[in-house]
Amino acid sequence: MRKIVVIGGVAGGMSAATRLRRLDEQASITVVERSGHVSFANCGLPYHLGGVIEKRSSLLLQTPESLAARFAIDVRVHHEARVIDRENRRVVVRDLTTDETDELEYDALVLSPGARPVVPPLPGIAVAHTLRDIEDLDHLMASVQDVSSAVVVGGGFIGVEVAENLVHRGVAVTLVEATDQVMAPLDLEMVEPVHEAMRAAGVDLALGVSVAHIEPASVAATTLEDGTVATAVGQPVVHLSDGRAVPTGLVVAAIGVRPERALAEEAGLEIGPHGGILVDEQLRTSDPAIFAVGDAVEKRDALDGSSVLVPLANTANRQGRVVADVIAGRPGRDRPVLGTAIIEVFGLAAASVGWTEKRLRAAGRAHRVIHTHPGSHAGYYPGAETMALKLLVDPVTDAILGAQAVGRDGADKRIDVIATAMTAGLTAGDLADLELAYAPRFGAAKDPVNMLGWVARTLADGDVETVQWHELDAVRAAGATLLDVRSPAEHAARPIPGAVNVPVDELRARLAELPAGPLVVHCEVGLRGYVASRLLAQHGREVRNLDGGHRTWRAGAAAVSARG
């Protein structure tokens, strides 16, 4: 009988354990979990805080009892693995309730310790809550009951979700983020609608600043006339790097996570360049009897093969299944990661896959950028919502390097289609030929993903050249004239300063009025600009289209303005 020990439950660990049981009825399978809950929906934790998920019990997916009954797995909660004895293949485990220790023998060991929240060593940071497991949630729920204000530190997924759900509770929220934007997987012009939605909901975004220190709550004592002493407790004060002092009833640290690697490191297992456990394609560590999965391990980036940290539940679940197959003697291989992710913020979905433009620029990698603003479904059918799409393409191979989608409807399925295309090795131009489901309620005869493919082909064929929103000032400074081909009413209502307005339908009759020299054409979202660019190019003019039109430029300009 093979003895298999899994350290850590939740996504990766429990996927491995239950898959192993389905493959091997005779194996001894033991799961060691430090917390009191071995299987819970950690991605749902912020939504119980805000009452969206009403019942705490809804987050608890399996219990030790249910896992024992269905899978004959020995689950030990409130147990901590202390030492891995690799030579004798034993794990020393301590019962956190009794302080007793035990030794578990193993033929195969799976490490799934997850990741721990980043809590910087700042003065006063001990008052801050984190949100990583059910115990964290319980502490946070107990502390938030009579709170009217909160400071959330960190603008990643958890920080944004916590901020939103605190607002749902009627709490005034200040979100502090050290960079110039929330949601790092989005580029600046794509994240600006998220900023606008958060500010419109009342969130005070403190971007580009950090927490300097937290002043603990003050206690004042007053002697009353009868000789008794009354005490009053003030609020903690969060001091920011820009000099602001923010009194608050609650502080939540959501700065990010780091791989939980201490046990592996002490056992002498190899650690990767980013601090995660190093594994091969079959998820073996540097010890062939020990495997590792989930947030604790380093992954391979799908675009360049580099080592990366991607703490996502989908990846952890899949790795758990793969490692079970490998241990059971079946073929299994981990895949490179694209980092596909999505979040909803006050009704606005923001999704991404692959690399961002800022990452491509930082790496010095050549790329082509495409912005579109299609409707979520046919415009004549009620309820269509405009979304923003961004596609990043290798200009030589036409490979898809990344994509982003922001909108109130339809963003999720467009990113999922593009992520699938990237996994399958389809090019940007291939998107034009995808046969996607169409009915007026769900899409358009020219689906937004198909349109991205057609734009990619147009650029690859040289039918049009584009200018990005952040390049416009430099191009104009070099002598180009900005030509607005929208209607006079649109131009008057939302102009780009200094643009010349000639509507696209009047261009042929008014060619002689256009200034000499290079032109940059723009409309609202880029389509009329493309039509005007083709017309002008065939009349011998040097012309480029402002990619994504006024709408993309406006989002980017607003984001830059907010940075000061």
Sequence and secondary structure as in RCSB ss.txt:
>XXXX:A:sequence
MRKIVVIGGVAGGMSAATRLRRLDEQASITVVERSGHVSFANCGLPYHLGGVIEKRSSLLLQTPESLAARFAIDV
RVHHEARVIDRENRRVVVRDLTTDETDELEYDALVLSPGARPVVPPLPGIAVAHTLRDIEDLDHLMASVQDVSSA
VVVGGGFIGVEVAENLVHRGVAVTLVEATDQVMAPLDLEMVEPVHEAMRAAGVDLALGVSVAHIEPASVAATTLE
DGTVATAVGQPVVHLSDGRAVPTGLVVAAIGVRPERALAEEAGLEIGPHGGILVDEQLRTSDPAIFAVGDAVEKR
DALDGSSVLVPLANTANRQGRVVADVIAGRPGRDRPVLGTAIIEVFGLAAASVGWTEKRLRAAGRAHRVIHTHPG
SHAGYYPGAETMALKLLVDPVTDAILGAQAVGRDGADKRIDVIATAMTAGLTAGDLADLELAYAPRFGAAKDPVN
MLGWVARTLADGDVETVQWHELDAVRAAGATLLDVRSPAEHAARPIPGAVNVPVDELRARLAELPAGPLVVHCEV
GLRGYVASRLLAQHGREVRNLDGGHRTWRAGAAAVSARG
>XXXX:A:secstr
  EEEEE  HHHHHHHHHHHHHH SS EEEEEESSS SEE GGGHHHHHTTSS  GGGGEEE HHHHHHHH  EE
EETEEEEEEETTTTEEEEEETTT  EEEEE SEEEE   EEE     TTGGG B  SSHHHHHHHHHHHTT SEE
EEE  SHHHHHHHHHHHHTT EEEEEESSSSS TTS HHHHHHHHHHHHHTT EEEET  EEEEE   EEEEE T
TS EEEEE   EEEETTS EEE S EEE S EEE  HHHHHTT  B TTSSB   TT B SSTTEEE GGGB EE
BTTT  EE    HHHHHHHHHHHHHHHTT       B   EEEEETTEEEEEEE  HHHHHHHT   EEEEE  B
SS TTSTT  B EEEEEE TTT BEEEEEEEESSSHHHHHHHHHHHHHHT BTGGGGG      TTT  SS HHH
HHHHHHHHHHTTS  EE GGGHHHHHHTT EEEE S HHHHHHS  TT EE  GGGTGGGGGGS SS EEEE SS
SHHHHHHHHHHHHTT  EEEETTHHHHHHHHHHHHHHH 
